[in-house]
Structures are given as C-alpha cells and as structure tokens.
C-alpha cells in the first residue's frame, strides 16, 4: 500500500496535516520581512588604520602592505581593496559567501594583531568592524527649520534624532549630510605671538595641558577610602579667554593676550542643498535581513513626532528604496494572484467541470503556504526573487494535480467505482508524477548551491521553488486523491472511454490530426530528427546575437548623479558646480526635486570622498506621469557636458556601470596604460562619462627642511611639521583640548587666523622653536607649490586604477568585449593586468557558475530518471526535449530585445525542468503500454500520444497563462521579472509543440538501440 491509497483510506490525518501546514504558512507569511532583493553582499570586514600626519606613500609602505600580507592567511578571503589617503588607510576584506561573518571578523582581528608590533608606534588602535548594514541608504531625508540655525539643526540630527532613529527596529546606521559641527575656535594673532615670543604650537600644547580633567590618586580620610580627581576645566567657552597658561619657559600667558576666543562652528566638510536651498539631511541604512517597509514605517513615526514638536522642522523625503520595494512587492503579489487565476481558468476551460477545477486549484494555496513557513524558518524574505519563484511555478503547482485529475476522470469514464478509479489512476500515474517533480527539484538544487554574488540571486529563488514543488507533490499524492474521490462526479453516459489497450483509431478533431502527424513522423524518422537538428543548430546560431548583461536597469523613481571636480577643489567650488548642474537640468521633464550632498557625509571615516565630490539625487514623478527612467537618464547625459571641469556618473546601480580595474606593481606603467585605456574607451559608441582614477593628483604646498640649517639652529622636522599643522588647521583631533558641556564635548581648536592660509609669505614667516629661540620657517626650510597623490588605491595587494563608464543602453557584455578589444587592452605591458570588478566580475562568475550548475542539474536529472525508470537509455529520450526549448527562448529574447542576464538565466533553469515533464508523461505511458499490455513500439507511442497529449497541452497552457502577466510587464516595474517569463514562455511553446513529435521518434530510436544491444548482450537485462 502506497501513500496515495493510504490517504484514500485515512483522509482525516491528511486533512489535519494540511490544515496545520497552512496555518504555519500564514504565520510565516506575516513574519517574513519585505525587501526588494536578498542582501546581495558577500561577508565583508572593514579595517580603518589611522596614523596622524602620515602621507599616502608613507602609509602604503609602512602600514597597508604589512596588513594586506597578514590578511592573506585568513581562510575564505576573496578580495582585499585598500584606499590610502592622508593619515588613514581603509581596507575592505571581502570573503566568500560560505564564510560566516563572525568568523571572518575574528580571524581578521587576529591577523591584524599579529602584525601590530611591526606597524608604526604612533598608529592609533585599528578599528575593525563587520559590514552589517545595507550598502545603499534605505531612506534619505532633507531637514530645514525656520527657528533654529544650522549648527543647532546639525546637533539635533546628531543627538536627538539619531538616538530616536536607532531605536527603530531594523535601523543599522544613521549618517548626517551637510550641516556643521560646533567647536571653540582660538584664533591666534601672529603679531602678538611674536611680541610674546611664543609659537602656535606652544599655545596649543599649553592649553591642552591646562584644560583637562585627570583622575588618579587615593585618599583614606575618616577611616574610609576616596578616589582623587584633578579638575581644571572651564565650564563655558567665554571663560577660556582669561585662562592663565604656563609656557614651556615657565612664563604665564593668558589666551586673550595672543588670541581671540569664539564659540563657533568648525570648517564645513559637507554641504546639503535641496533645490538650491541650504539644508541638512540624513541617510538611514537598514540592518541586513530587516524589513524595509517596517523600517520605513518606524522612521515615519519618528519623523512625524519631531516635525510636530514646535521647532518648525520640515522633513522632505529625497530618495530611498522603500517606495520601489513596496511597488515590487505589490506588483509581484498581483502577478501571483493573476497567474494563479489564469492557470485555474485554463484548467476549467479544459476540464469544463467546476469540481475538478476546484480540486486542481486547491494545490496552489496548499503548496505555497508551506513554502512560506519554510522560508521563515530559513531566514528568507519576501523579495522580488522569492515572489518570482512563486509566480513562475504557479503553473507547475497545478500540473501534478491536473495530470492526476485527468487520469482519474479517464478511469471513471471506463465505468469503475469512484474509489477504485481513483486508486487505479493515481497508482498508474505515480511514477510520472514523482519523476516530473524530482527532475524539477534536481535542476534547481545545483543553481541554489552556486557561490558568490550569483549564488545570492539563485539561492533564495532556487530553494523557494524546490520547497513549493515538493509541497505540490505532497498535495498531489496525498490530498488530491482524497478530494477527487469525494468531490468528482460524472453523469450517466460518460462511460465511453475505450479500454486502455485499444488503438486510438476513432479519435476526431484536432486529436485525429495530431495522431496523423505523429504517424508521419514515425514513418519518416530521419527527416524528423534532421529537422530537429536543424532547429537546434539555428537556435545555437542565435546565441551570439543576444546581448549579455547582469540585471536589467530598473525604474526606481530617482536618479543618482555623481559629480567630481579636480582634486584640490574647494567645498564651495563643488557646491557651485552642483548648482550649475541643477540649472542645466532645469528643463528635464519628470524631475520634481534635486538634492545635492557635497563633500564627505557625516561618517566620513567610512568613505574616501572629499570636498571635490558630490552626489546629486533627482526625485522623479510617478511612473505614469513621466517618461521611463532610462529615457530621462539618456536626456540628462548630454546636458551634463555643459558643466565644465567636472566628471559625472549617471546611475550606478547594479547593471548600469562598466568598471574595469588595471592592477600592477609598476606605478608608472600602470599610470600610462590607464591613461591610454581611458582615452581609447571614449571612442566606444554608446558609453558615456568615461573616467578613471589615474592622474588624480592634488596641488599641495611642500615644506622641505634644510637639514644642515635646521640642525645648526636646533630645529627638528617634527617641530616644523607641528608648527605648519597647528598654524593652518589646528592639531590632530585626538590632541585637541576639549570643553565639556552638559550633554556634549566640544573640541577647542587653536590656529592662526583665516588670512594666513591665503598668504604664501605669511606661511614662510611662521616662527619655529629652535635652540636659541624662535626662527622664521623660511630660514630652515623651503616652501613650494607642487602636487602629490590625492589617494592610492590597491586591489589584492597591488596598486590599481579603476576605469569606469556609464553603460546607458549598451549591454554589459557588448561593452566589455569592446573595451577588451581596444589596442590599449591588447597591448598592455606584461606587468599590467585587467581585473574584472563590480558588475563585470559578477557577470563572469555567473557565466562560469551557471554553466557548471546546468551540467550538474542535467546529470542529476539523468540519474533520477535512470533510477525511477530502472533504465539507462530511456532518460536520453526524455532529455531530448531540452534542446528543443532553446530556440523558442532565444527567439523570444531577441524579439523582446532582452539580454541574456540573471533573470533570463533563471528562466532557462526553469525551462529545463519544465520541458522534461512533457517527455516524462509520454515516455512513461509508452513504457507501461509495452511492458504491461504487450503493445509494439508504434502502438504504444500512438496510445501514449493519444492519452497524454491533452494533459501536456493543458499543463503547458496553465504555465504560460500563469506567466503571461509577468511577460507583459503589467503593473509595477517589471524590468527584472519580464526577461525570465519571456524566456520560459518562448521555450515552453516551441518545446511542447516539437516534443509531441520528436520525443516519439527519439523513443523509437532508443528502443531500437536497446533491442540491438539486448541481442548482442543477452545477459545485460536490456530487454523491455
């Protein structure tokens, strides 16, 4: 007794099991987080190493290379990316997908600790952290107020608002944009300094020694014990002016004798502009795995509370992924409902029986709901990929039920009692149903196990599909027989089905025409096979015509423009350039506002962006009120050419950029090659905004001590560096004196007045402490204007230059091929190599991993079929339908002008599993006819075609109908879903049509081969 017959005799346990599974699914669905995509990021650890005063070249040798070499021994390390700027080294260690983030963090810390003794003594404690937040801001707001100034608004964002936002579940990080930082400024007067015989360094150090609290000591008064603390800080900035300090020579000096003290703001490092008005802003980054919509709802409550607290705060949403995510979620759910409805309508159209339709339709919710429960248990989310998996397998989920119901109906028409007919039908079809389900499962499992970023795409999609398909098998084998036995009714006179062994001679209508065509194919087998081979060859010939890519560009409702001026440009110049962009884009339709973030964000330690860079965010109108986003981007690019002296990037999301890394240990060869490559890349048609990180040198004032004169006068290089630093910008942050207020701590910055930084002669006249007193800086050093590297970039322990371009309408694969065919790429020096990065690297991983996964899937399918059919040859017949699907898929992609990318490859995976279902139904029934009813090959094939053509066409149409709304791109932006549905519908249509004729011919050839082998090897068990 098998499961199906057991369920017929014991329906109550079956019904209870599916009720419980459905309840678990409903609970899981309510708990699943909503995201646009799975977290598409590999385990990453960030290392920040700070050495005050270090130059990029010095830090590369003394810090970066040593830490990079130490990281090589960490298991699972994939790439090491390093950015070196003044005083700081930022290293990003990226690990393989299988590496647990916690292990990566611990092992990275251990590796850095091993080389800590070899690093400079004045290097600050390394900051090592795991990347646990999304790389793209979930929400961005602009904030303005008519009642508080910019400094107070900035502190409100940093303090009250940030604390409130971090309490929202799912918020991982908040970064302020624009605004200023409050600090106490001590502006020194060079004339008064000279009159009192002190330097800027003397004043800064004396203030730090005086203005501080120091703990230490112990008292034992009154038979008790007390700790001791030295308190020598003032309570207000105004009290600093009269603060007496002790100079190095023992003299007393008050600050107001040499400086002016003011409670003001630090030099701005960033500016935020909303439609030309200066504002402040903040970005919210969600923690990975959290629900974007719940984060947005929690943030909205916090924003509403602050907007109504009487401080006249106005919050303006600028951009974010939440609106697009909600659109995708609602669109995917709508596609799921519409696909399910269409599939059910197809079933009803074929069966014309509402009871049978109800039984088949019950497979949909009863297969999907358990999948939701498993997704919750696995930690997945409701995203475009998992909902897409549900939508595309809607047709598959009813397939098994359709086949069983159709077979039960056929047995009932033979006049059998209901229970008897149901038991015979489900047992007869058991092998075919199990085989079709398991072939789908083994196709998806290898793709779900792919590694790298492509694995992040396929993992959740594949496992969701596998779980739902296995649930549908459970429904078909346990519940469908129970429901069919109790719900299906047949009226009198329906017992007109010929016996199973009769030849199908009396068929009429389309079935008769089909059987005539099958007989012709069986009589002309060579011609049929030849036509199939020609079709396959034509299909493969279409492959070079299909452009390749990664993911289609999406319409997200906002456009990001990156702006970069030459290194050394001031913050004000960059803000002016951003305003010029706003003016140039004033006439672009569909743009409702423009937000500009100039300079470094509030967490500047995590980014290499400086005052010469800005990010502009264009908020777009609703989709039905404007052109498409790609069309708007195309109209923007030529307008940006009117802004002189700036480099731009338009877009930047996955699938929109070409990025190539040139790596070498020879800096000069790397620089020359990158310049030539960038120059030639400008000639590639369709690419825009070509740029590279080569030759990014900034102007700098170089102070070169004269060793002989400095030694003669007792002046050290350290003293010269400290004098220049303190006089022009103040001491290092860690060395500054601090003013403690009730709820914050302010830095006290000592420096010369603003005029000094604009006067070359004044800089040369700075006083430096020497052996016999103060001497002019010009007497011990020379000053000149020169240039130096703004930043040194390294990739996998070699220097690198990144060459990038906006793809626009050019497919990634075509752009990559064109770039690598350039003379500069073909004739690179031996020490320079091109390294795929970003989308190009992911696309290369996808091509390699996808091919391996498909071959593994085909091998697994063969093994499963061989085990189920107990035959090594018949699986070849079944798999012969797979090549027949390629032509339809490729033609459909060409006609739709789609690329061969992630979604279309998902469609091909789906197609491979689906097309075998049709072959299994034909082959299994033919084998049964030959084995159980002693039919010859021709009669068995005709009988199989007669009995199985209808369910094959029915299941195919159910699948096509289920995916039709996706292919048409109805509702929300369907740029990701559409290519997959187009590939499946095209391939399924051709494979179904051709397999109904080619598979019988292939079966006859394989059966003939078996017979010949059986004669030759009589003991091998090859006879049918």
N, C-alpha and C positions, 0 to 999 in steps of 0.2 A: 504494500500500500504506500503510495507516494503522498506528498504534501497536498496535492490538489484533491485527491479522493478523500484524504483525511479531513480536509476543510469542509467538503460536502457533507460529511457525516457529523462534524463537530463545528458548526458555524459560530457558536457563541464565543469561544476563545478567540476566534479570528476577528470577530466584530469588536470585542473588547480591546484587542491589541491595537487595531487601527484607530479606535477612539482615543486611546492613551497616546499613541504616536501623534495624532492630530493635535491634541491638547499640548503636548510637548512642543510641537512645531509652532503653534500660536504663541506660546510663551517665548520661545526662541526668537520669533519674528519681532516681538515687541522689545526684546532686549538687544537685538542686533544694532550696532552703530551704522549710521548712514554716511557714506563717503562717496566722492567722485570715482576714485580709483583706489586700489590697495596701496599701502605705503610702499611706493616704488623707490626704495633706497636700501642700499646694502649696509650692513653694520659698519658704522664709522666712528672713529675716535679722533678728537681734536686735541692737539698739543700746542700750547702757547708758551714760548720761551722769551723772556724779556731781559735784556741787558741794557740799562740806561746808557746812552751815548754811543752804542755800537753802530757801525756803518753796515750797509748790506753786504759788502765784500768781506768785511771782517767777520760778521756773523755767519756767513756761508762757510768759512773755513773753520772757525773755532767752535761753532755750535751746530749748525744744520747738518753738515756731513757726518759728524760723530753720532748724532741722534738717529739719522737715517740708517747708518750702518748698524746701529744697535737694533733697529726695528726689523731688520732683515730676518733675524732668527725667530720672529714671532710667527707661529703657525697660522695658516689661513690668510696671510696678508696678500692682498691683491694689488693695490697701488698705493704709492706714497706721493702726495702732492705737497710741495713746500712753497710758501711765499715769504720772501725776506724783505723787510722794509727797515727804516731807521729804528733801531733799538728793539726790534721784535722779529721773531721767527714764528710763523704759523705753519704747523704740519698737520695734514689731514691723512690719516691712515684708514684706508678702505679695505674691508675684509670680504671674504667670500660669503655667500648667502647662508651657508650652513654653520658659520661661526657664531656662537651665542655672543650677544653684545657684552654681557657681563664678563665673560672670559676674555674677550678682546680688550676690554678696559683694564682688567687686572694685569694681563700679560704686557700690555703697552706700558703701564706704570712700572712694572718690574724692569722692562728693557731700558727705560729712561733712567731709573735709579742705578742701574749697573754702570752707566757712563757718567753719572752726576759728578764723580770726582775728577773726571777729565775735562769738564766744562769750566769756563771762567769763574773765578771766585765771586765776582760781583754779579753773577747771573741770579736773577730772582728765582724764587721757588717755581718750578714748572707747573703750569695749570693744565691738567689733563682731564678731559670730560668726554662722556659719550654723547653722541648725537641722538637725542630722544624726541626732538620736535620735528615737525614738518619743515621742509626746506622753503616752502612758499607760504607767505602770510595768508592766514585764513581770512582775516578781515583787516582793512586799513581805514582809519578814520582821520579826518581833519577836525581840529578843535579851535574855536575862536571865542573870545569873550570881550564884551564891551565894558567890563567893570574892573578887570584885573590886568596888570601889564604882562609882558611876555615872560619875564623871569618868574613871576608868581604862577603863571599858567604852566610853565615848564615844571616847576616844583610840584604842582598839583598832579600833573601826569606821572611824574617820577614816584611820588609818595602815595597820596590817597588813591588815585585811580588805579595805579599798578597793583597796589595791595588788594583792592577790591576785585580787580580782574583776575588775579592769580588765585582767588578763592573760587572762581567758577570752575567746576569740574571739566577737565579736558584742556584747559589753557596751560600751555607749557612755558611760554615766554612772552614778554611784552617789551617792545622796543620803541623808544620815543624818536620821532622825526622832527627836525627843526628845533626851535627853542634855544634857550641859553642856560648856562649854569652859573648860579650865584657864587661869587668869591670876593674876598677882600683884596684890593689892589693897593700895593705900596709902590708909588711911582717915585723913583729916585731922581734928584736933580744933580746932573754931573758937575755943575759948578760948585754946589755946596759940598758934594763928596770930596772934590779936590781940596776945598778950603779946610775941611776937617781931616784930610789925609786918610780917608778910608775908601774901600772899593765896594762895588755892588756885592761881591762875594762875602766880604766881611759883614755887611749889614744882614744879608740873608742868613748866614750861619749864626750870627749873634741872636737874631730874632728866633731862630729855631731852638737855640739853647735856652732862651729865656721863656718863651711862650710854650710851656709844656707842663703836663702832669706826670709825675714819676712815682711809682709805687715801690715799696721796699723798706724793710726795717720792721722791728718788733718791739713793743713795749710791754712791761709787766707791772702796771700800776694797780694798786688796790687789790693785790692777790689775784688779779686777772691777767689776761693777755690781750694785747691790742695790736692790730696791724698798723703800719705807718705809711702815709702817703704825702708826697710833696706836691702842693697845688700852687702853680704860678701862672695861671692863665687869666686873661681878662674876660669879661662877660659880654662886651659889646665892641664892635669894630671901632667906634669913636674913641675908646679908651686906649687904643694902640698908639695913637699919636704921641701921648705923653709918657709912653712906656720907656723907662731907662734901660739901656743895654750895656753890656761890658764888651768892649772891643778887644781884639787879640793882644794889643799892647797894654791892656788894663784900664784904658780910659773909659769914662762914662759918656754915653751918647743917647739922646732921645731921638725917636723916629722923626718927629716934626722938625728937627734941625736939618735933616737931609732929604726928606721925602714928604709927599702928600698922601694921606691915607683915605681911601674911599671904599664904601660898601657898594660894590657894583657887580657886573657880570663878566665872566670870562670871555675871551675872544670866541666868537661863534665858530663852531666846526661844522654846522649844518644849518640849512635854511629850508623851510617848508612854505610853499606857495600854492594857494588854491585860486585858480582863475586870476592870477596876478596879485592877490592879496596875501600878505604875510600872515601865516597861521602857525600853529604847532600841530603835530599829528602823532599817531601811534599805530604800530603794527602788532597784531596778535597772531602768535604761532601756536597751533594746537599740538598737544602731545600725540604721538603716534598711537594709532588704534582708537582714538576717541571719535565721537560722533560730531561731525561738522555742524549739523543742524542744532544739536543740543548746546554746543559751544556758542553758536550764534545767538540762540535764544537767551542763554545766560548773560552774554555780553550785552545784549539789547536791554535787559533789565537793569544792569549796572549803569549803562549809558543814560537810560531814562531817569534813574534816580539822581544822577549828577546833574542832568540837564534841568531838573526842577528844584535844585537846592538853593536858588536865589542868587547865584553868582553869574547869571546871564551867560551860561555856557551853551555854545551851539556846536553840536556834533554833526558832521557831514560824512556819510559813508562814501568812501572813494573807490575802493575796489575790494575784491575778495573772491574766494572760490565758492562761497556758500550758495549764492543765488544760482550759479551754474550747476552745483551739485544737486540742489533741490529740483531744478529743471530736468536734470538727467534722471534723477530718481523717479520723479513723477512720469517722465516720458517712458522710462523702462517699465514701470508698473503698468502704464497704459498699454504698451506694446504686449506685455504679458497677458493682460486681460483680453485684448483684441485678438491676439494669436490663439488663445485658448478658445474663444468664442468661434472664430473661423474654423478651427480644427473640429470643434464639435458640430458645426453646421455641415462640414464636409462629411462627417460620419453619418449624420442624419440623412443627407442627400443620397448616400449610397445605400444605407440600410432601410430608410423610409419607415422606421419603427422607433417611436419615442422611448419605448422601454429599453431597447438595445442601445440607443444613443445615450440614455441615462447611465447605463452600466459602463459604457466606454468612457463617458465623461467623468465618472467618479474617480477614474485613475489619475486625473490631473491634480485635484487638491490632495488626494491621498498619497501621491508621490512627492509633491512639492513641500507639503508641510513637514514630513520627517526630515527633508533636506534642510529646512530652516533650523530644526533642532540640532542637527549635526553641525551646521555652520556656526551656531552659537557655541557649541562645545569645542570646536576647532579654533575659535577666536577670529572668525572671518567677519566681514561686514557686508551690508547691503550696498554694493557699489555697481558701477557700470558693468564690470565683468561677471560678477556672480548673478546679477539680474539678467544679463545677456545669456548666460548659461541656461537659466530657467526659461527664457523666452524662446531660445532656439531649439530646446529639446521638448517643447510643448507637443509638437507633432510626434516625437518619438515616444513620449509617455503614454500616448493612447494607442501606439502601434500594437503592442502586445495584447492589449485588451481587444482591439479591433480584430486581430487575427483569431483570437480565441472565440469571440462572439460570432464571427463569420463562420467559423468551423462548427460551433455549437448549432447555429441555425441550419447549416447544411445537414448535420446529423439528425436534427429534429425533423427535417423535411423527408428523411428516409423512413419516418414513422416510428422512431424509437421513443420510449418514455423519456420524460424530461431528465430525470436523474441519470438514466442510462446514457442518453445522448450527451449530456454534459460531461460525464466521466469519460466516455469514449473520445469525445472531441478534445478535451484538454490533455488527455494522455497521448493522443495521436500527434498533437502539435507541440508537446512538451520539449522535444529535442530542438525544434526550430526556434521556439521562443527563448530557451536558455542560450542557444548558440548565438542568436542575434544580439541578445543583451550582453553576453560576455565579450563578444567581439567589440562592441562599443566601449566596454569598460577597459579592455586591454589596449585600445587605441589611445584613450585619454590618460591612462596612468603614466606612460613614459613622458608625455608632454607636461603633465603635472609635476614630474620629478626633475624637470630641467633646472639648471643652476643659473646664477647670475640674474641680472635685471629681467631678461626674458622669462626666467622662471617665476619671477614675481607676477608677471602677467598671466602665465599659464597655470600657476599653482592653484589659485582660488577658483579660476574658471574650470579647470580640469576636475578637481575634487568635488566641486558642487555638482557638475554634470554626472560624475560617477555615482555619487550618493543618490541623486534623483533617479537615475536609470536603474540602479539596484532596487530602489524603493518601488519603481514601476514593475519590476519583475516580481517582487513580493506581492504586489497588488494583483498582478495577472495570475499568479499561481495559487494564491490563497483566497482573495476576495472576489475576483471576477467570476469564478465558477459558482460561488455561493449566491451572488446576486443574480447571475444568469439563470440558475436553476429555479429561482423563486420569482423572478420578475418577467422573464421572457415568455411570451405567449404566441402561439401560432394557430391561425384559424383553420377550419376544415378545408380540405382540398389542397393543402400545401405539400402533401406527401408526393411530390412529383420529381424528386431528385433521383437520377439513375444510380444504380449500385456503384460502389466505388471502383469496381473493376471494369465497368463498361467503357467502351471507347466513346469519346465526345463527338459523335457524328451529327447529332441533332441540334447542335448549337446554332443560334441565329444571330443576326445583327452584327455589331462590332466584334463580338467574340468569335463568330464564324470567320470573319475577315482576318482576324488576328491569327487564328489557327491555320488558315490557308497560307499566311505569310511564314509562319513557323515551319510548316511542311516544306515550303520552297527553300528556306534556309537550310533545313536538314538535308535536302536533296542536293543543294549547291553549297556544301560546307566550305570549300576552298574560296569561293567568291565572297562568302560571308566573312570569313576570317581575314581575307585580303582587304575588304572594306573597313573592317575594324582596325587593322594595322595601319591603313592609310589615315584613318581618323585619328589614331594615336600619334602618328608622325606629324600630322597637321597641328595637333594640339601642342606637341613639344616645340614646333616651329613658332608658335605664338609667344613662347616664354620670353625671348629677347625683346619682344615688342611691348611687354608690360613693364612699366617703370616700377622700381623698387623703392621702398621707404621704410619708415619705422612706425609711426602712427599718423593718421590724418590730422591736419591742422583743425583745431576746434574753434567754435564761435563762443567765447567765454563772456562776452559782454564788456570787456575792457581790453585796451591795448597798452602794452608797456614799451616805452621808448628809452633806450639807454643813450646818454649823451656823455661825451668825454672830450675835454679840451687838452691841449698840450700840457705835460707835467710842468708844474710851477705856476699854473694859472690860479688866480685868487678865487676865493669863495664868491666874491661879488661878481667877478667876471663870468663865472659859471652860472650864477643866478641870472645875469643879463642874457646869457646865451639861451637859457631855458625860457626866458620871456620872449626872445626872438623866435623860438620855436612856436610858442603859443600864438604869436602874431602870424607866423607863416601858415599855421593850421586853422586860422580863424574861419575860413570859408568851407572847411570839410564838413560835409553833411553827416548826421548821425552821431556827432560828438556832443555830449551835454556838458562836460566839465573837464578841466585839465588840472591835475595835481602834480606838483614838482617837488621832489625831495633832493636837495642839493647838498653834496658833501657826505660825510660819514653819518650813519644812523646812531641812535643812542647807545648801541652796544658796539662801538667802533672796534673793540678788541677782536671781534669775530669777523671783521671784513677788512680787505685791503683797500677799499675805496677811499679816495682823498678828496681835497677841495676842488679838484678839477673834474669831478664826475657828478652826474645827476641821473635820477630816474624819473621819467615823466609818465604818469598814468592817465590815459584818456578813458573816461567813462562813457560808454555808448548807450544810446537809447534802446528801447525794447526791440527785439529781433524783427517784429512785424512793422516797425516804423523806420527802418533804415536798410541800407544795403548790407550784404554779408561782411563779416569781419575781415576776411581775406581781401575783399574788394576795397574796403576802406584802407587797409594797410598798403595795398598797391598804389592807391592815390596819394598816400602820405609820403612815400619814399622819395619821389621827385621833388616834393616841396621842401624836404629837409636839405636838399642841395643848396638852397638859398641862404642857409646859415653858414657863414664862412668860418673856417678854422676848427670845426668840430667833427668828431666821428660819431656815428649813430648805429644803434641796433634797433630793429623794429621787431617786436615779438620776443621770442626767446624761449617759449615753451617747448616741450619735447616734440620733435618732428619739424621744427621751424628754423633750425640753425645747422650750418655745416661748420664743424670745428675740427681742425687738424693740429696735432702737436708735432713740432720739429724738435728733436732731442739730440744733444751732442755734449761731449766733454770739451770740445773746442769752441770757445765763445765767439771767436772771430769768424770761423767758418759757419757757425750757426746764424750769426747776425747777417752775414752776406747772403746765405741761402734763403733765409726768411724774407729778406727784402726783395730778392728776385722772385720768390714764390708769390708774395703778395702782389707784386707788380703784374705778373702774368695772369694771376687769378682774376684781376679786374677785367680781363678780356673774355671771360667765360660768360656767355649770354644768359641772362636771367638772374644771375647772382647780384646782390646789392649790398652796399655798406661793407665792402671788404676792409678788414682791419687786422692788425697784428700787434703783438706786444713787443716787437723788435724796435730798437732805437728809442725806447721810451726813457730818455734822459732828461733830467730836470736841471735848470740853472741853479747854481749854488755859489755862495761866497766861500772861498777856500782860504783858510788861515794856515800858513806854513811857517812854523817856528824856525828861526835860525839857531841851530843847535849851539854854535860857538858863542854867539852873543847872549843867548838865553842862559847858558851855563856861567858865563862871565858875570852876569848880573843876578844870578841865583833865582832864575825864574824857571819853574817846571812846566812841562807840557800840560800836565793835569791842571795847573793853576790857570794857564792860558785858556784851556777849554772851558773850565768852570766860569771864568770871567765873561767870555763871549756868551755862554749859555744863559747865565743869570741876567746879564745886562739886556739881552734881547727878548727872552721869553720866560725868564724865571727858572728856578731849579727844577729838577725832576719831581714828579708828583709825590713820590714817597719821601722826598727830602724837604717838602714844604712844611712850614709851621701851620698849625690848624687852630681855628676858632670854634669852640664848642658852644652851640646853641641848645635850646631845649630839645629839639627834635631832629637836629641835623648837625653836620660838621662842615665848616667852610674852609677851603684852602686859603692861605694868606700868601699871595704871590708878590715877590719882590723883583722889580725890574726897572730899567730905565724908561723914561717917557717915550711916547709913540714916535716922536721926531727922530730919535736916534736910529731907528731901523730903516729910515729912508735917507740917511746921510752917510755916505761912504767914509768921508773924512772924520765924522764923529766916531764911527766904529774904530777907525785906526787910532784915534786919540784915547781910547779906553785905557784906564790905569790898571796895571797889574802889579801885584805884590812881588817885590824882589828882595835880595839880601840886604840892600842898603836903603830900602824904602820903595815907593811906587815908581814905576817906569811906564812910559807910553807903550801901548801894544805894538805900534809900528816900529819901535826900537828893537824889538826882539822877534818880530815875525813880519812876514809879508802878506798882504791881502790881495786877492784877485778874484775876478768873476770867471767861473768855469762851469763845467757840467759834470754830472755823475749819474749813475743808475738810480732811477726812482724806486725800482723794485727788481729783485732777482727771483725768477721762478724756476722751480726744479720739478722734475717728474721722474719718479722711480730712480732717484739718486743721480740724475743728470740734469744739466741746465736745459731749459725748454723755452720755446717761443710758440705761442698759440696763434694760429691764423684762422680767422672766423669770417663767416659771411651769412647774410640772410638768404634763405632759400627762396622765399617768395612762392612762385608757382612751380619751381624746379623740383622734381623728386630727389630725395636724398641720394639714391643710388646713382642717378644720372650725374648729379653734381660731384659726387665722389669720384666717379670714373673720369669725368672731365678734368678734375683737379689733378689726379694722379697721372694723367696723360700729358700734362704740361712739361715743357723742356726742363724747367727748374726742378720738377719732381723726378724726372727720369735721369737727369744728370747730376744728382746730388753727390757731394763728396762722400767718401766711404765712411767718414766719422759722423755723418748726419743721417738720422733715420726719421721716417714719418711714423708717428704713433697714432692710431685711431683713438679718438676721445669723444666723450659725450654720445650723441646720437649715432655717430659712425661706429663707435666701439660696440654699442648695444646692438646695432644692426648686424655687425659681423658675428657677434655672439649668437644672435637669433638665427642667422643662416646656418651656422655650424651646429648649434644645438637642435634646431628644428629638423634638419636632415637626419641626425642620429636618432632623434625621438621617433620620427616617422618609420625609419627602418626597424627600430626596435618594436614599434607597435605592430608593423606588418608581420614580423617574426612571431610575436606573441599571438597575433590572430591566427596564424597558421598552426601554431602549437595547440591552441584552444580548439580549433576546428578539427585537427587531427585526432585529438583526444576524444572529442564528443562524437565524431563520426566513425572513430576507430578505423581510419583510412588515411594513408599518406598522400593519395592522389586527388581525392575529391576537393580538399581545400584549395587546390590550384584552380579548379573550376570556379569556386566561389570568389576567389580573389581576382579572377579575370575581369570582374566588373569594375574594379577600381580605376584602371587606366581609362575606361570609357567615360569616367566622370570628369577627367581633367579638361577635355576640350570645352565642355559647356561652361565650366568655371572660368577658364581663361577668356573665352569669348564674352561672357557676361562682364568680367572685369574690364576688358577692353572697351566694350560698348558703353559702360558706365564711367569710363575714364578714371577708374580706381587704380590704386597701386597695389603691388604685392607686398603687404606690410603685416603688422601684427594681427589686426582683425581679419584680414583675408586669409592669413595662415591658420587662424583659429577655425575659419570656415572650412578650409581644406582638411583639417583634422576631423572635424565633424563629418565631412563628406565621406571620408574613408570608412568610417564606421557605419554610416547610414547605408551606403550603396551595397555593402555586403549583406544587409538584411534581406534585400530583394533576392539576391543569389541564393541565400540560405533557404528561403522559402521554396524556391524552385527545386534546388538540388535535393533537399531533404525529402520532398514529396516524391521525386523521381526515384530516389534510392529505396524508399518504402515500397513503391509500386513494383520495382524489380525484385526486391527481397521478399516481400510478404505476399504479393499477388502474382508473382512469376511473369510479369509483363516484360516484353522485349524493350530494348532501349528506346526505339521510336515511340511505341505506345506509352511507355512510362513518361517520356518527356512531354508528349502531347497532353496526357492526362494531368501532369503537373502544371503545364501552362494553362490548361482549362480551369483547374481548381484554384490556382494561386495567382493568376493574373489580376483578378478582381481585388483581393486584399493588398496586392502590391501597389496597384494604381491608387487604391483608397488611402493607404498609409503615405504614399508619396504626396498625394494632393493634400492630405492633412498637414504634412510637414511644410509644404510650400505655402499653404494658407496661413499656417502659424507664423511664418517668417515674412510674409508679404508686407505687413505694416512696417517692419524694420527696414526692408529693402526700399520701400517708398519714402522712408525718412520722414514719416508723419510726426507731428508734434514737436517736441524739443529737439535741440541739435543732435542729429543722428550721425555725425561725421565718423564716429568710431564704430557704431553698430552696423552701419549700412554696408561697407565692403564685405563683411562676413556673410550677411544674409544674401547679398548678390552672388557671391561665390557658391554658396550652398544651393541656392535655387537654380542657378545655371547648371552646375554639375549634376544635381539630382534629376533635373529634367532630362538631360541627354543620357545619363547612365540608366535611368529607368526605362527609357524608350529603347535604348540599344541592348541593355542586358536581357530584355524579354526575348530578343532574337539571338544574341551572340552567346549567352550562357548555355542554352540548349545545345548549340553547336560545339562549344567547348566541352560540355559534359560528354557528348558523343565521342569526341576525340580522346578524352581521358579514359572513358570506358573501354574504347578500343585498345588503348595502350595497356590498360590493366589486363585485358584478355590475352594480349600477346605476351605480356610478362608472366601471366599465370601459366601459359603453355610452356614458356621457357624455364620458369622456376616453379614447378608444381607444388613444392613444399613451403612456399613463402606466404601462403594464405591470402593471395591477391584476388581470388575469385569472389564475385559478388555474392 
